[in-house]
Amino acid sequence: MSLFDQVNADIKAAMLAKDKEKLNALRNIKKVLIEAKTAKGGSDEIDDNDAIKAIAKLAKQGSDSAAIYKEQGREDLFEQEMKQVEVLEAYLPAKMSDEELTAAVQEIINQVGATSMKEMGKVMGIASKQLSGKADGKAISDKVKSILG
């Protein structure tokens, strides 16, 4: 079952359970996936990798919004946003630990043969593709900088 089909099935389950917060998050996922399917140059089907990227983007936006709400003292909106992020993260692969990320980045650096910060672009190009959905882009960038720097 594709991720898109799984989201549809979970929407039905959330409707039956009358879980409004989960339902809103799932509908948001479905909206983004449909937009990706119908975008100019897109195909009728969306593969799971593209779906994961879209969901990861939604989760990051939600986390950023939640941080702003917390900063402004809006606990009610913070909690609501975090519940939606929790639902979104259930559809994403598990995040890499710091040790796993270090090992993966080190392996990529060895493959590329990078020795200085001048070659960070090469490393980031490959690392971003290989680690997409498994680690945050900023975390990857910070790790590459710390190893090459």
Buried (B, 14 or more C-beta within 10 A) or exposed (E): EEBBEBBBEBBEEBBEEEBEBBBBBBBBBBEBBEEBBEEEEEEEEBEBEBBBBBBBEBBBEBBEBBEEBBEEEBEEBBEBBBBBBBBBBEBBEEEBEEEBBBEBBEEBBEEBEBEEEEBBEBBBEBBBEBBBBBBBBEBBBEBBBEBBE
